[in-house]
Every structure is written in C-alpha cells, then in structure tokens.
C-alpha cells in the first residue's frame, strides 16, 4: 500500500501532473469514440470514487480532502469529469449522425420549446434538491470560529479562494503584475472577444467535435487544464511555503526544495558567451527583451505565413492578430512552466532596477 | 434526452412526479433535521440539565427552610391576631366610622393629586413656552409672563391642598390603627418569620418545569422569541482581547454552561458535576465583594481560551492531565486546541495569568503556584541568559570566577562542569557538555577540548586574592556541625539532604554544602565564613558575626563533607584537536584562509586561552558568573519578556513528532526537560547545535518554570484592569521583591510564605520569628538600627540574625514593606513613652507573673527555654506603643502559636479586680509600667537604653 501511495505521490509532482493533464486531454479527444460509451464514462467516475475512498484511509489525504474548505473542490473534480465526458459523448453521437448525413439530433427538435411542464418542473425539482444539499451541507460541515486574523502571523500556506488558485499557481512562474494583473485581464478581455473573433456558425446549438476540433481543443486546454487542474493542484497538492506535497504526504512545514533559478541574461552572457554580466540593464537584458518582442510581434506574422495560414485567411488580419495575441498570451504560461522545469529559468527579462520582470 | 417520453414532453411526467415527491420529502426531512440540530446543541442540553439540577437543589433548600420555621411561634401569633380581631369587632361601629373617614380622605387625596399633576404639566409647558419666547424676543412674550406667574401660584395652592389632605388621611389612619393596628403588626411578624421560606418557594416555583417553558418558550422554532434557555454573556470593558488590529472588550460566554460558577451552593466538595460547580475561591474571584468580580473580570482573562465560544471543543479547554485528557476525548471528542492562539491554561497553571495585571510582582499572596514558579525561575538563574522584564538588574546567580585560582583547582573545575549534579545533587549549575546533542562518541573529544580551554581561560584570567587570615588553625568539627545545623545556615543552604525540588527554591538559595570539603581549601572556607564580603564584596551571603574560633569550627566541619565523585573525562585529545576546534570557531568569523592564519599565529598556550574565550562566549558562562573580559557582553538567550504570548507557530518542533505541534505547553515541557531535544534527528555542525544547558529539571520544577514562562505576557490589558496605584502598594510590591530576592523568607515566615528553616527547628518558639506583624510591632528607627547591627533579643536562641549589609535604600524598603502590609505607613513620629512608674501597673505586672517568662535583666532560671520571652526593658526602645494594647488583648491573633498568654480572654471583662475590673485600664497601667523600665539592650549606636525616643 505504501508503494502505491509512493507512486501516486511521485506522479502528482506538478511537472508530471501538468504534462499528464495535457496528455490526458489529447488522449481523451483522440480516443473519443471509445470514451463515449457508458461503460467508460461510469467506469472513470467509479475509478475516481474508488481512488477517493482508498485515499481516505490515509490520514494525510483525509485531512486535506475533508477540510470543509476543500470539499467543494472534490465535487468539482467529479462534476468536471462527468460533464467533459458527457459533452464528448454527445458530440460523438452527433458526429456519427452528421457523417451519416442526418444532421445533429438537436436539429431534429429545433422547432420545439418544452417550457411547461418540462423546464419549469425540472427547475423546481432542482431548486428543492439544491436546498436539501445546502441544508445537509451546512449541518454536516462546521465552520468554526477561529483566532483573530494576525498580520504578523499569516497562515502557511496562505491560499487564495479556491477559484483564484489557478492564478495563484501562476505566481510561481510570473511576477504579480503579470500573473495578477495582465494575464487575468487578458482572460476576461479574451472571453469577451470570443464572439467577435469566432464567426464560424458551426456547432451553434448542438454538440459536435469534428466540426470544431481546434476550438474545442483550445477551450478544453485553457479551461480544464490551465484553469481547473491548476485549481485542483493548488488545493490539494500545495502545502506550507507553497511547496509541493503528494496527496499522501504529511504537510511538513520544514520541507525544503532545492530551487536555484537562473535568469535568461545569465544563460546568455555567462554560460553562452562566457563574459561577465553587462552593467547597463538595457544591454544586459537585451536578449530577453528581443525574445519577448519577437514572441509578441513577430511570431504572429510568421505564424500567419505557415502554421496558421488558413486561419489568417478565414479570419482576416484584425481578427487573426487579436486571436493570435490572445492565444500566445495563454501559451506563455505553459511555455514559462516548461522552461522553468527544463532549464530552471527564472526570468526572461529581469530589470530589477525598475522592478520589471517577465 | 435523446428518447421521447411522450408527445409534447421531454420527460416522463409521471416519473417527474415521483422525483418531485421524493425530493420534497427530503427537503422536509432535512428541514426537520436542521431544526433538531439547533435544538440539540450542547450548551442547550447543558442548560436543560442544569435547570433540573437547580430545581432539585432549590426544592431541597425550600424544604429545609420550611422545616426550620418556628411553627409554635406562628400559631401563637395567629392566636393573637384572632384576639385582636375580636377586639376590633367589639368596636365595630367606631371602626366602620373611622374606616369611612379614611376612605373618604383617600378619594379626595387622589383627586387633589391628579389636579396637581395636570397643573404641573400645564405649568411646565407654559413656562418653557414663555422662556423660549422671551429668549427669541417673540411678540407677546410679556403677556406670557403673567400667565406663568399665575399658574405657579395655582400650583403652589394645589400642592398645599395635597399636603393638607395627606395629613388628614394619616390622622384618620392613626385613629383607626388604635383599634386595628396590632393585627397588621402581627401579620407582618408572621410574614417575617416565613420570609425565607416564601422566598425560596418563589425561587423553586420559578425554576420548576412548566408546560409554557418546555413546550412553548423553549420549543424548537419558537425559541427565538423569549427562551429561558439562552446564551449568557459577560461584556467586560475593563479587560480586553487583542484582535491584532485593535483591542476589544472581552466577551465571555463561559457562564452559558458554567451556570453556577458564581453561585455558592454547588461546590466541588458536594460532588456536583462539572460544568455546574461553583468557583473554588469566591472570596478572591467572581464574588461581588471580591477584588475580581465576575462582571468586571470575567473568565478568560485569567483562564484563557475562546470566551465567545459555547462549544466545549472550540472554547479550547485544556485538560490537567493524561487521565482527564482521555476522559474528554471519549466524552467530548476533545483534541489539542489549534484554532485559538491562547488555549485555556491547565488549572494548576492559571496563577500565571495573575501577572497580566499584577505586573512585575514576584510575590502574590493569592498565587502560590506563581510565587514558587518565580522563585524557581530566579534560583535556576533563567533571567541571567534570558533577558526578562521584571528580572532586570539582578545579581548574577553564580559565584564570581574572577578569583577562581585562590579557591579551586583546575581538575576540580573540569570534573564539576562535566556534570555538576554528579558532584552536588542539589546544585542549580546546569550541564553544558555531554548533553543529548553532544554525547555521541565523536563529540567527546571536542567536549574535552572545550572544557579544558574554558578552564584554562578562567585560571589565566584570575586575579590574586589575599586571604585576611593565612593558615588558620583547625577547629572542632563536632562544634562546627552544631553551629551549622542551628545558627541558620540551612535557611539558604542544604547539606546533602534530599532532592533539589524537595529542598525548594528558598533552601537552594546558597550553594549546596555537600562535598564542599573536596572542592576548596580549609583556608578559603575559614575566611569565607568569617567574612564573606572580603572575597566577594557583592555576595548575598550575610555575615553571621562568628568569632574566629567559631569560624574555625564551622570550616573544619565543612571540610569533612567530602563525598561526591563527579564525571571523568570520556576522551583524551591531542593538540591537533585543539587546533581543529579553534579553527572551526575562527572559520565562522572569517574566510577560511584568514582563519588558518589566525590559528597558526598562536602558541599552544595562547590557543587554549583564545579557544576558552570563544567557548565561554558561545555557552554564555559569563551570564551567570563574573568572568574577566566579559563585563559588557550581552546575555545569549532569547528574551523571555513576552514568551507566554508567543504563538505556537513560532516554535520549532524539528523532528520531534510525538507531541502535538499545536501545543505550546508541550514544546516548553520538552525544552525544559531536555533543552537540546529539538536537535534530534538533524544533521548539524557543532557550532549550529542548540547550546542551552541541561538543568536536569524534575517534573515539578518543569511545571513551575512552565507557569513562570506562561506568565510572561505581552502588555494587552488596559490600565483600568490593574490594581489601583498607591504608595502602600508600591512599598508592598518592592518589599516583597526585596524579602524574596534576599531570601529573608528562607528563615522567616512573612505573609504566610517561607520559614523553611523554621520548619527544621524542633520547637518553633526557638526558631526565627514570624515577621508579618513586624511593621506594627516595632518602632521603625529601632528596626533600622537592628537591621544594620542586629542585637540578641532572645540570647538563649541558637539561631542568629546575621548582618546583611543592606544599604539605606534597601533598609528603608524593608521597613516600609513591613509597615505597608500592616497598613501602618507613617511619617517620622515620636512616641509618647511613659517615664514615670505606674504602681497599679507594677502590681498587676507582678500578679500576672510576667517575669516568670520574660527577661528583666536576668534570664529566668526555672523555665524551659521554649517559654522564655524577650527582655521587657526593651519595650520603650523597641515596641510601637500602639501595638501593645491590641497585642495584650489577643496575642494569638497576631502570631498564631505564640506562647504569650491571653490574660484577658473575656475582654472587655477582666478577671482581676484592680481599677474597677476595667481590662482596658489594667492593660494601660501595665503598659505604662513596662515603658518606664530602662536599661535593656539596644541596637542603636551611641545612645543608652533611655535614648532619644524615650526623652522625647
């Protein structure tokens, strides 16, 4: 049993966890035909349940999972798995129909709107069941009064509300002005921009995957991997000092991790060119600045010529450049994560003189 | 959704009906559960069971009161009432007539009173109207003036009418009372007899279970209206909670469950269960007349814990021991509190909280646990390494090492510091080397290197001391032992008896005398005993004024106390080991190359001394001992001034996992038992290891020190929580500090504390006197002279008052202290002392045979020594005249156990016929006679026994 727990602790390391989540996403989308069956869907949910039941026999796991604050995140895991599976299943069924030439099932019934009694009745039932859930929840999970907040003695780990834990995870890789201001701002702006960028009518009002492969993959990557899985990681796997802890590991406040991160400028000047660091910051950080400028301004142009050529043609220049900028902003997180894990990269641009770091 | 359930429907409506019904039932059930969950809260059940208990108790009290009522008396009174009623019946017509008169005037009075009320209201209104109109100069205000004046006159008339009618009514009533008045008086008497019974019946009735209470007021869902079961809370503006951003008045809800805490009658002794017991000390706490009333002080300022909570667990109760802990775990699901910074203190440590308001008081008569805690803290010398508020500027606890060469040998010192308690079981000197983090084989060599270097440093920095008497002649050990055992040495020293915690902090004030013979030379001991201040001018060891012959006897006896082995060196070392160790110390200070160079520069002897200096610096030996070269060095320990407020998250539990990491007490307990405990399981370089030495504290000592540490709190409580300031208080606090820090309490009982030596004396009349009443008993200037140069008041005693050599500030401190605790603080005054003899007094003096026990120039021969009493010729010089009268009245009330007879047990009656049998006058006569006596011994310098005071 200890061996199994050891393996699980090891594979939930943030690197493996994140890469695994990405791989799993692509596996799911690739093997969607198989996954659409009920056996797989309920099997996965059953396996997940079995994992949690197995886990609760472990005191460390139980402590984290049953903490009143964390219980909703356990629910989130199940709900996310279920709804992703459900939407893929529906998409697979519709794709089969579309290939057969009968069109999506929703089209068949697009002339009917079932309000009474179907909608109203089910809404009423949902209301009642939600009330039951909330009442029982409030009885069973206590919210104890704790000691007064003390600015000189903050809790360790200090965690954001669960819905911000994805952002907090970004703070490991980016400075607050990026992880806390620019990137969240871009998320909101990007979500608002989607309807104006994406003018493709396919998939409106019905489930499908084949017709919207790239869009759905992109969305699931951003939502399920970058947002939700980082919330799960932040909730269950980040312990004191924001160190990583496996689900069966004791949250030892003294745990130390060997972290020696290096800036890009040091790579370039010291390791590559074998000279000292230039004293003037602009020269010192020039490689990083150029790289960032290239990433933001040159890369979209280059991509429009080859990889994203079809999108460039479909969307037209303004839509393409906005979409590409948003896409690249999103990808900056996994890129920074990878370069941290692979090269111990701290900052691409590190202008400590002006508190400006990327 | 894919399949159809019927035409026009996405769902099977019949199935939805079933789901709807089921979910509605769930909702109903969960709502019922919710209501029940609220109704079933722990504190509500506690209040319900207390209501039953209280009702039963009140019923019993009522029954007891009912049985106590004097029934025959009531019957007798009732018979009298009957007789009186018959009497009034006989005059029925007259009574009726008078009654009618009373009734009539009553009605008139009622009317007149109402008229007056109406007029008063009108007048007040119009007067204000007029006043405001005049102030604003409104038109027509002049007219209003007349109206108001008229109304005022009417009002006066109406008032007169009311007064007149009242008088009439009272007169009529009095007339009536002539016939019926006695009935009322008798009824009142019966009522008075039954008052207690009726009161208790009312109480019991109000507590009785009732349908209204149980089924309506406290019913589920209705209990928000006016329940009898409700949260009790005390809001306490004088004591505060620190919520980090600001302080807020404390809000204690403890009385929600501890319902009888301030009500006498539910004592622990009567076997009432918790949480319903009465506070064990209502006179000191919670009682409305106590200095800490419940509505001002509350609960958690002393006990700690979360006052707002009404659940057993969240209130952060802390068990007193393992047994209670297990009981609570079973009963309440208790776990180590971790959601409150300051969990409740275990009851035996509650005294620690006294220090929150009684700041920097090292002795508090009501806090025995804290007193012994502070005494232990001082004795162990904690304050020397750990700066602690209230313990600053104290003498270093260890002996001086600046003259070590003339006292000790190197070998003895090495053996001693390897393990002091192996040499002297009761010593407070801790073990610095060979501890849990420095006792593995590879540490031994380094230990020996450091020990040797430190000793070499001390001897190299020792100054010469020339003993006043060279090569003294040996004395008689037997005689010396008798002196040591009787003169009072044992008030401060133990001679190898029992353990350190049994001896207690007072008797371990001085060095233990065991194996002193193996420690130093006869010459040194002789000179030390003869005049301690010659070797160390700052020592607290007093001068016992021994003759040279006595000093020789004592020293000879002490040299016979050999014993004690001590720890041998566990390893030998080479010069290379010394070099390596020194290099290690240097490498911590400078780059490796410079360190090497610095070591290489030194000769082998210099290396020893240099390393010794570094070792002493690292282990902080200079904190407790005077060592040359460390006069200005700062002490090495953590500041403990606010250690009791430290949060548990600030403590490093390391790899010690068998205590909960949420328990501050648990951490300190481990730390005190083994100060190096938290190095366990760590990989550490020698200089990174913990260095607090091990005192080998017993469980009792650890508990005392825990109490002391817990009492060191951050300043949170506001000034209104503190005891009120006064000169008397300041003198008391300063004096208590003084008599405890100088260990006066090692011999004397003062304010019910101390007297450790007295307990060793077979007959307490032959021991050191109790000093609590001293401030009322003796004249301050006599006391001043006595403390500077004590004289023998009772020459037959073996125990001697030594000369402490206090300065004037301290002498006055002692005098003020004794006066303050007797509420006898006074400015300089002269006493009217009788100079002429009083023949009646003399006759009584002889009749009462005072001279049988009291010395009058000559010590009475035929009395056992225990009965002997001081020379009465000292009275005019020594005693405060105001003291004598109350003392003669009842000696035992001042000094319990005194042999002084109470000659007037039936005061103010007297068994003697003189002066008309007036006890007061007789006492005064005796006092006058006593005051006229002259020629006794006096401590006052340059004055005869009829000195300044007497001639005044």
Interface residues (C-beta under 8 A of the other chain):
Chain A: X93 X105 X114 X117 X118 X121 X122 X124 X125 X128 X129 X131 X132 X135 X136 X138 X139 X144 X145 X146 X147 X148 X149 X150 X151 X152 X153 X156 X254
Chain B: X2 X8 X9 X10 X11 X13 X16 X19 X20 X23 X24 X26 X27 X30 X31 X33 X34 X37 X241 X242 X243 X244 X245 X306 X308 X309 X314 X339 X340 X341 X647 X649 X650 X654
